[in-house]
Amino acid sequence: MCRNIRTLFNFDPPATDEEIHAAAIQYVRKISGYNKPSKANEDTFNNAVNEVARITKNLLDTLQTSAEPRNREVEAERARVRTAKRFGTS
């Protein structure tokens, strides 16, 4: 999985439309091999991003869990600690 695509499910507050759209862009970029599509492929690329975002939003809205929602600040701090440990930075 692409490292830039983050888990969006079960957070408080829930994932925003912007976060979902950003993840859709990363996904379509990854599978298409395009960072920026050519003019000939731009409409197809953008349609794919919009479809993936729509399906992702539907998925997130219908998934169920009994787990407590995760706190974004706590998860961000954990990620910073993992990064610092991995790359030896502070």
C-alpha positions, 0 to 999 in steps of 0.5 A: 500500500502507498505510504501516503494513504492513511487509515480514515475509518473510526476517527473522532472527528470522522474523516473529512471529504478533503481527506477522502479526496486526497486518499483517492488521488493518491490511490489513482496516482499509484495504480495509474503510474501518473503523478499528473496525467497528460491532457489526453488522460486528465478527464479519465484520471479525474473521473477515477478520482471522483469515483474512488472518493465516492465509493470510499465515502460510502464505505466509511459511512457504512462500516461498523465497529464496536471499538472506541474512535481513535484520537487524531492527535494521539495517532499523529504523535505515535506516527511522529515517534515511529518516524523519529525512531526509524530515521533517528530524528527528533 
